[in-house]
């Protein structure tokens, strides 16, 4: 171990038996929930077991721990404690594993050894405090869980764990499920045919499996290490690192606890990947430019690194994330959205989320909602939908589409009233080119599905939510390959089929629930056997069921009607 002078970083490798006998750990308030699942736990057990069998004298590297060393006093006893910044997932799993080992072995001495690694009895003469080996700062419910199911003999075998594993508390659910996974692995005779095999595994785990740890007393150094090292198995997410950086800028403990709890709740609700994507939306709102680096570097250089910073580290950043998360919940997820907006707004958002190729249109909605709430929100979403979809259909590049949405953001930021934004030229688009493309062959184009979804919206009454099927396909009415004796060949010449096959009037949306081989039937049969029960929630597609035939004139009439409806929705005179 290196010297441990204040300000210096010490490092060493340490086996698990020593980790749980020499160190006191605290999981600080800025840590994420315990997220390991069956796959990660089973893989760890299998890897250690394989190493114990095939390389019993060797060492097994578990990963790294990043620690901040501090001095703590409990009941007048002073001792060194380590805040765990990186390595929580693996260390918590090992704690669960020790509880399961204790409850599986029958030898009292072995049980006692496990108890001592999980909980240190007080010894005033040796100035040893009584406490759990690992303490979780902000999760009182985790502390209670440890007392009942980890510290207590046979707690890991409790029947209560099945119910806890199904709960919404992310850490507790994963801990409970984790112990069930561990016991199932230990009881698997394929892994451990005999008691001797299990004893070999435990001995190897405690004496040969090791961490490399780095420790410092300086919080800035600790956070720096936190941002560059990952857990083995589950890397630190962008949200983890941003949380740590911002919590490190808050000195008041109660504030740190409040925001750490909030962050963990949001991450648990959204999932790590989705939360990272949400933070990218927040980045866009502030930067108003195309992302040129990874999310963390964007925050560091283009939000925190500007003079003055667009956001300050700490409480300012947390409050901003919360404000935009609240806006997202209401305006995009409809949780708390004013009833006055009705289903027209909700249905439009759902069509946009289902049909548009990206989410670059969401930041302007969030910025508007934070500034103006629900004032003229439907008017805004109609303009954003028109602008974004038109730019996409006329084949502006992704870079240009992003730039145009950023212009909308700038207009919202500078506006004093909603009308200032709505009257802006940032919503202009090439109407002539748009309508020319919509009037042509659109089947096979990426935007075809969106255009048909938009028509479903336009033809809906909005008396109720638009119930779109989970899986939707774009279908031809006049089939691509009609049979040689088909009525289609009598009603349409080859030139007419070629001219109309892939155009708007010949296309419809269907749910994917029937054999597509029926798609070549004549219209009368196709309508009943192929269309009828696949369009129940699709207003535009339902209109076809009223037709007894589908001739060229029917197709032309349908095409012109749909084209006119689209034109009207884009503010284009038919």
C-alpha positions in Angstrom: 0.0 0.0 0.0 1.3 3.5 -0.8 1.6 6.2 1.9 -1.6 7.7 3.2 -0.7 11.3 3.7 -3.6 13.7 3.3 -4.1 14.7 -0.3 -2.3 11.6 -1.7 -3.9 8.6 -3.3 -3.2 5.2 -1.9 -3.8 2.0 -3.8 -3.5 -1.7 -3.2 -5.0 -5.1 -4.0 -7.0 -6.8 -1.4 -8.8 -10.2 -1.2 -12.4 -10.5 -0.2 -11.8 -11.9 3.2 -9.8 -8.8 4.1 -12.3 -6.5 2.4 -15.0 -7.7 4.8 -12.7 -7.7 7.9 -10.6 -4.6 7.6 -12.8 -2.0 6.0 -15.9 -0.1 7.0 -17.9 1.0 4.0 -20.5 3.7 3.5 -22.6 3.8 0.4 -23.0 7.6 0.0 -26.1 9.5 -1.0 -24.9 10.1 -4.5 -24.7 6.4 -5.4 -27.3 4.8 -7.7 -29.5 1.9 -6.6 -28.4 -1.7 -6.6 -29.2 -2.8 -10.2 -27.5 -6.2 -10.6 -29.8 -8.9 -11.8 -29.8 -12.7 -12.4 -27.4 -12.6 -15.3 -24.7 -10.6 -13.6 -24.9 -12.5 -10.3 -24.9 -16.0 -12.0 -22.0 -15.0 -14.2 -20.0 -13.9 -11.2 -20.6 -17.2 -9.3 -19.8 -19.2 -12.4 -16.6 -17.3 -13.1 -15.3 -17.6 -9.6 -16.3 -21.3 -9.4 -14.5 -22.0 -12.7 -11.4 -20.2 -11.5 -11.4 -22.1 -8.1 -11.6 -25.5 -10.0 -9.2 -24.8 -12.8 -6.7 -22.4 -11.2 -7.0 -22.9 -7.5 -3.7 -21.2 -6.7 -4.3 -18.2 -8.9 -6.1 -15.0 -8.3 -9.4 -13.8 -9.7 -9.8 -10.0 -10.3 -13.2 -8.7 -9.4 -12.6 -5.1 -10.5 -11.8 -1.8 -8.9 -13.1 0.2 -5.9 -12.8 3.9 -5.7 -12.9 5.1 -2.1 -12.9 8.3 -0.1 -11.3 7.8 3.3 -12.8 9.6 6.2 -12.6 9.5 10.0 -15.9 8.7 11.8 -16.7 8.7 15.5 -19.4 6.3 16.9 -20.1 6.2 20.6 -16.8 7.9 21.3 -14.9 5.4 19.2 -12.9 6.8 16.3 -12.3 4.7 13.2 -11.5 5.0 9.5 -14.4 4.6 7.1 -14.5 4.5 3.3 -17.1 6.1 1.1 -17.6 3.8 -1.9 -17.7 5.8 -5.1 -17.2 3.0 -7.5 -17.7 -0.7 -7.0 -21.0 -0.7 -5.2 -22.7 -3.3 -7.4 -20.1 -5.9 -7.0 -19.5 -5.2 -3.3 -23.2 -5.3 -2.5 -23.5 -8.6 -4.4 -20.7 -10.1 -2.2 -22.5 -9.0 0.9 -25.6 -10.8 -0.3 -23.5 -13.8 -1.1 -22.0 -13.9 2.4 -25.4 -13.9 4.0 -26.5 -16.8 1.7 -23.3 -18.7 2.6 -23.9 -18.3 6.3 -27.5 -19.6 5.9 -26.3 -22.6 3.8 -23.4 -24.0 5.9 -24.1 -26.0 9.0 -20.8 -25.6 10.8 -21.1 -23.0 13.7 -17.6 -21.7 13.2 -18.2 -21.0 9.5 -21.5 -19.4 10.3 -19.7 -17.2 12.9 -17.1 -16.2 10.4 -19.7 -15.0 8.0 -21.5 -13.1 10.7 -18.3 -11.3 11.6 -17.8 -10.3 8.0 -21.3 -8.9 7.8 -21.5 -7.3 11.2 -18.7 -6.3 13.7 -19.6 -6.7 17.3 -18.6 -3.8 19.5 -15.3 -4.1 21.5 -14.7 -1.1 23.6 -11.3 -2.3 24.9 -10.0 -2.5 21.3 -12.0 0.6 20.3 -14.0 -1.3 17.7 -17.5 0.0 17.1 -20.5 -2.3 16.6 -21.9 -1.8 13.1 -22.7 -3.4 9.8 -19.8 -3.8 7.4 -21.6 -1.7 4.8 -23.9 1.2 5.6 -26.3 2.8 3.1 -26.6 6.5 3.8 -29.9 7.6 2.3 -31.8 4.4 2.0 -33.3 3.8 5.4 -35.4 1.0 3.9 -32.2 -0.7 2.7 -30.9 -0.4 6.3 -34.0 -2.2 7.6 -33.7 -4.8 4.9 -30.1 -5.5 5.9 -31.1 -5.9 9.6 -33.9 -8.3 8.8 -32.6 -10.4 5.9 -28.8 -10.1 5.8 -27.6 -9.5 9.4 -30.1 -12.0 10.8 -29.5 -15.8 10.6 -31.6 -17.5 8.0 -32.8 -14.1 6.8 -31.7 -14.9 3.2 -34.1 -17.9 3.2 -37.1 -15.8 4.3 -40.4 -16.4 2.4 -40.9 -12.6 2.4 -38.2 -12.1 -0.2 -40.5 -13.2 -3.1 -42.9 -10.3 -2.4 -40.0 -7.8 -1.9 -38.5 -9.0 -5.2 -41.7 -7.9 -7.0 -41.9 -4.5 -5.3 -41.2 -1.1 -6.9 -38.3 -0.3 -4.6 -35.4 -0.8 -7.1 -32.7 -1.6 -4.6 -34.7 -3.8 -2.3 -36.3 -5.7 -5.2 -32.9 -6.4 -6.8 -31.4 -7.4 -3.4 -34.2 -9.8 -2.6 -34.1 -11.3 -6.1 -30.4 -11.4 -5.9 -30.4 -13.6 -2.8 -32.9 -15.9 -4.4 -30.6 -16.2 -7.4 -27.6 -16.9 -5.2 -29.4 -19.7 -3.3 -30.6 -21.2 -6.5 -27.0 -21.2 -7.8 -25.6 -22.7 -4.6 -28.3 -25.4 -4.6 -27.6 -26.3 -8.2 -25.8 -29.7 -8.1 -24.5 -29.1 -11.6 -22.4 -26.2 -10.2 -21.7 -27.8 -6.8 -22.1 -31.6 -6.9 -20.7 -32.0 -3.4 -20.2 -30.1 -0.2 -16.5 -30.2 -0.9 -17.0 -28.3 -4.2 -19.0 -25.6 -2.4 -16.3 -25.3 0.3 -13.6 -25.0 -2.4 -15.6 -22.2 -4.0 -16.1 -20.3 -0.7 -12.4 -20.6 0.3 -11.3 -19.4 -3.1 -13.8 -16.5 -3.0 -12.5 -15.2 0.3 -8.8 -15.8 -0.2 -8.1 -15.6 -4.0 -10.8 -13.2 -5.4 -9.6 -9.7 -5.1 -10.3 -6.0 -5.7 -7.8 -3.3 -6.6 -8.8 -0.2 -4.7 -7.7 3.4 -4.8 -8.4 5.7 -1.9 -8.0 9.4 -1.2 -9.2 11.8 1.5 -9.7 14.6 -1.0 -13.3 14.7 -2.3 -12.3 16.3 -5.7 -9.7 13.5 -6.3 -12.3 10.9 -5.3 -14.8 12.3 -7.8 -12.2 12.5 -10.5 -11.4 8.8 -10.0 -15.1 8.1 -10.0 -15.6 9.6 -13.4 -12.8 7.6 -15.1 -13.2 4.1 -13.6 -16.1 1.7 -14.3 -17.5 -1.2 -12.5 -16.6 -4.5 -14.0 -19.8 -5.7 -15.7 -22.0 -2.6 -15.5 -20.3 0.6 -16.6 -21.0 3.9 -15.0 -23.7 5.7 -17.0 -23.6 9.3 -18.0 -26.3 10.0 -15.4 -24.2 8.4 -12.6 -21.3 10.6 -13.4 -23.4 13.8 -13.7 -25.0 13.0 -10.4 -21.7 12.6 -8.7 -20.2 15.8 -10.2 -23.3 17.9 -9.1 -23.6 16.3 -5.7 -19.9 17.0 -5.1 -20.7 20.7 -5.6 -23.3 20.8 -2.8 -21.9 21.3 0.7 -25.2 21.1 2.6 -25.8 17.5 3.5 -29.6 17.7 3.6 -29.6 19.1 0.0 -27.2 16.4 -1.2 -29.5 13.7 0.3 -32.6 15.3 -1.2 -31.2 15.4 -4.7 -29.5 12.0 -4.5 -32.9 10.5 -3.6 -34.6 12.3 -6.4 -32.0 11.3 -9.0 -32.2 7.7 -7.9 -36.0 7.7 -8.1 -36.0 9.1 -11.7 -33.3 6.7 -12.9 -35.2 3.8 -11.4 -38.4 5.0 -13.0 -36.9 5.6 -16.5 -34.1 3.1 -16.6 -30.5 4.1 -17.1 -30.4 4.2 -20.9 -33.7 6.2 -21.1 -32.5 8.6 -18.4 -29.3 9.2 -20.4 -31.4 10.0 -23.4 -33.6 12.4 -21.4 -30.4 14.2 -20.2 -29.5 14.6 -23.9 -32.8 16.4 -24.4 -31.9 18.7 -21.5 -28.4 19.3 -23.1 -30.1 20.4 -26.3 -32.4 22.9 -24.5 -29.4 24.7 -23.1 -26.8 24.4 -25.9 -29.2 24.8 -28.9 -26.7 23.3 -31.2 -25.9 19.9 -32.6 -24.1 17.6 -30.2 -20.5 17.3 -31.2 -19.1 15.2 -28.4 -20.3 12.6 -25.9 -23.0 13.7 -23.4 -20.5 14.2 -20.5 -18.1 16.3 -22.5 -21.1 18.4 -23.8 -22.2 19.2 -20.3 -18.6 19.9 -19.1 -17.6 22.1 -22.0 -20.8 23.6 -23.4 -22.9 24.0 -20.3 -20.6 24.1 -17.3 -17.6 25.4 -19.2 -19.0 28.5 -20.8 -18.4 32.0 -19.3 -20.7 32.4 -17.6 -21.9 28.8 -17.4 -25.3 28.0 -18.8 -26.0 26.0 -15.7 -24.1 26.0 -12.4 -23.0 22.7 -10.9 -25.0 21.6 -7.9 -28.5 22.7 -6.9 -29.0 24.8 -10.1 -28.5 21.7 -12.3 -30.7 19.4 -10.2 -33.5 22.0 -10.2 -33.2 22.3 -14.0 -33.3 18.5 -14.5 -36.4 18.3 -12.3 -38.1 21.1 -14.1 -37.7 19.5 -17.5 -38.5 16.0 -16.1 -41.8 17.5 -14.8 -42.4 19.0 -18.2 -41.7 15.7 -19.9 -44.0 13.8 -17.6 -46.9 16.2 -18.2 -46.4 17.3 -21.9 -45.1 14.0 -23.3 -46.2 11.3 -20.9 -49.6 13.1 -20.0 -49.1 12.6 -16.3 -50.8 15.7 -14.9 -51.5 17.3 -18.3 -54.5 19.7 -18.0 -57.7 18.0 -19.1 -58.5 21.0 -21.2 -56.1 19.9 -23.8 -58.2 16.9 -24.6 -57.4 13.9 -26.7 -56.5 15.9 -29.8 -53.2 16.9 -28.2 -52.5 13.4 -26.7 -53.3 11.7 -30.0 -51.0 14.0 -31.9 -48.1 13.4 -29.6 -48.6 9.6 -29.8 -48.6 9.8 -33.6 -45.4 11.8 -33.6 -43.7 9.4 -31.2 -44.7 6.5 -33.3 -44.1 7.9 -36.7 -41.3 10.5 -36.6 -37.7 9.3 -37.1 -36.1 11.0 -34.1 -36.9 12.9 -30.9 -35.3 16.2 -31.8 -38.7 17.8 -31.7 -39.2 17.1 -28.0 -36.7 19.8 -26.5 -38.8 22.7 -27.9 -41.9 21.2 -26.3 -40.2 20.9 -23.0 -38.8 24.4 -23.2 -42.3 25.8 -24.1 -44.0 23.9 -21.3 -41.5 25.1 -18.7 -42.0 28.7 -19.8 -45.7 28.9 -20.8 -47.1 25.6 -19.4 -50.2 24.5 -21.4 -51.0 27.9 -23.0 -51.7 27.3 -26.8 -49.7 24.0 -26.5 -51.7 22.3 -29.2 -51.0 25.2 -31.5 -47.3 24.7 -30.8 -47.3 21.0 -31.3 -49.1 21.3 -34.7 -46.5 23.8 -35.9 -43.6 21.6 -34.6 -45.1 18.5 -36.2 -45.6 20.3 -39.5 -42.1 21.7 -39.5 -40.2 18.6 -38.4 -42.1 16.1 -40.6 -42.0 18.4 -43.6 -38.3 18.9 -43.3 -37.9 15.1 -43.0 -40.1 14.3 -46.0 -38.4 16.8 -48.3 -35.1 15.2 -47.3 -33.3 17.9 -45.3 -30.3 16.3 -43.6 -30.5 15.3 -40.0 -28.0 18.1 -39.2 -30.3 20.7 -40.9 -33.4 19.3 -39.1 -31.7 19.5 -35.8 -30.6 23.1 -36.6 -34.2 24.0 -37.4 -35.4 22.6 -34.1 -32.7 24.6 -32.4 -34.0 27.7 -34.1 -37.4 26.9 -32.6 -35.7 26.7 -29.1 -34.1 30.1 -29.6 -37.5 31.6 -30.6 -39.1 30.2 -27.4 -36.3 31.4 -25.2 -36.5 35.0 -26.6 -40.3 35.2 -26.7 -42.3 37.1 -24.2 -45.6 35.5 -25.1 -46.8 32.2 -26.8 -48.0 34.3 -29.8 -44.5 35.6 -30.4 -43.3 32.0 -31.0 -46.3 30.9 -33.0 -45.9 33.9 -35.4 -42.3 33.1 -36.0 -40.9 32.2 -39.4 -38.9 29.3 -37.8 -41.8 27.1 -38.7 -41.7 27.8 -42.4 -41.1 24.9 -44.8 -41.1 24.0 -48.5 -44.8 23.4 -49.0 -44.5 23.0 -52.8 -41.9 20.3 -52.6 -43.7 18.6 -49.7 -47.0 18.2 -51.7 -45.2 17.1 -54.8 -43.6 14.2 -52.8 -46.9 13.3 -51.1 -48.6 13.1 -54.5 -46.0 10.7 -55.8 -45.0 7.1 -55.1 -44.4 6.9 -51.4 -44.5 3.2 -50.6 -41.0 2.1 -49.5 -40.1 5.7 -48.4 -39.3 6.0 -44.7 -42.0 8.6 -44.2 -44.9 6.6 -45.7 -45.9 5.0 -42.3 -45.9 8.4 -40.6 -48.0 10.0 -43.3 -50.6 7.3 -42.9 -50.5 7.6 -39.1 -51.1 11.3 -39.6 -54.1 10.6 -41.7 -55.5 8.3 -38.9 -55.1 11.3 -36.6 -56.8 13.7 -39.0 -59.8 11.4 -39.5 -60.2 10.6 -35.8 -63.0 12.2 -33.8 -60.7 12.6 -30.7 -63.6 11.8 -28.5 -61.3 9.1 -27.1 -57.6 8.3 -27.3 -56.5 7.0 -30.7 -55.8 3.3 -30.0 -53.0 2.5 -32.4 -52.0 -1.2 -32.6 -48.6 -2.2 -31.3 -47.5 -3.5 -34.7 -48.6 -1.7 -37.8 -47.8 -2.5 -41.4 -48.3 -0.4 -44.6 -50.4 -2.4 -47.0 -51.5 -2.1 -50.7 -55.1 -2.2 -51.5 -54.5 -2.9 -55.2 -52.0 -5.7 -54.7 -48.4 -5.7 -56.0 -48.8 -9.2 -57.6 -52.5 -9.9 -58.4 -53.3 -13.4 -59.7 -53.7 -14.1 -63.4 -57.4 -14.5 -63.1 -57.9 -11.7 -60.6 -60.5 -9.0 -61.0 -57.7 -6.5 -60.4 -56.4 -7.2 -63.9 -59.8 -6.4 -65.3 -60.3 -3.2 -63.4 -56.7 -1.9 -63.9 -54.5 -1.8 -66.9 -50.8 -2.5 -66.5 -50.0 1.2 -67.0 -52.6 2.2 -64.3 -51.2 -0.3 -61.8 -47.7 0.9 -62.4 -48.9 4.6 -62.0 -50.9 4.1 -58.9 -49.5 1.0 -57.0 -47.3 2.9 -54.6 -49.2 6.2 -54.2 -51.1 7.4 -51.2 -54.6 6.5 -52.4 -53.6 2.8 -52.7 -52.0 2.5 -49.3 -53.5 1.8 -45.8 -52.4 0.8 -42.3 -53.2 -2.6 -40.9 -52.4 -4.3 -37.7 -50.2 -7.3 -38.2 -52.4 -10.2 -37.3 -53.3 -12.3 -40.4 -51.6 -14.3 -43.1 -50.3 -11.8 -45.6 -50.9 -14.3 -48.4 -54.5 -13.1 -48.4 -53.3 -9.7 -49.5 -53.7 -10.7 -53.2 -57.4 -11.5 -53.0 -59.9 -9.6 -55.1 -61.3 -6.5 -53.3 -64.6 -8.0 -52.1 -62.9 -11.0 -50.5 -59.9 -9.0 -49.3 -62.1 -6.5 -47.5 -63.8 -9.2 -45.4 -61.0 -11.7 -45.0 -58.0 -9.5 -44.8 -59.0 -5.9 -43.8 -62.1 -6.2 -41.6 -60.6 -7.2 -38.2 -57.3 -5.5 -38.8 -58.6 -1.9 -38.9 -60.8 -1.7 -35.9 -58.9 1.2 -34.3 -57.8 2.9 -37.5 -60.3 5.5 -38.7 -58.8 6.1 -42.2 -58.5 2.4 -42.9 -62.0 1.7 -41.7 -63.4 3.9 -44.4 -62.5 1.3 -47.0 -64.9 -1.2 -45.5 -67.8 0.9 -46.8 -66.8 0.4 -50.4 -68.2 -2.5 -52.3 -65.5 -2.2 -55.0 -62.2 -0.5 -55.6 -61.8 0.6 -59.2 -59.5 3.2 -60.7 -62.1 6.0 -60.0 -62.3 4.8 -56.4 -58.6 4.9 -56.0 -58.3 8.3 -57.7 -61.0 9.7 -55.5 -59.5 8.3 -52.3 -56.1 9.6 -53.3 -57.3 13.1 -53.9 -59.3 13.2 -50.7 -56.4 12.1 -48.6 -54.0 14.4 -50.3 -56.4 17.4 -49.7 -56.6 16.4 -46.0 -52.9 16.4 -45.7 -52.5 19.7 -47.5 -55.0 21.3 -45.2 -53.2 20.0 -42.1 -50.0 21.5 -43.5 -51.6 24.8 -44.2 -51.5 24.3 -48.0 -54.4 25.2 -50.2 -55.4 22.1 -52.2 
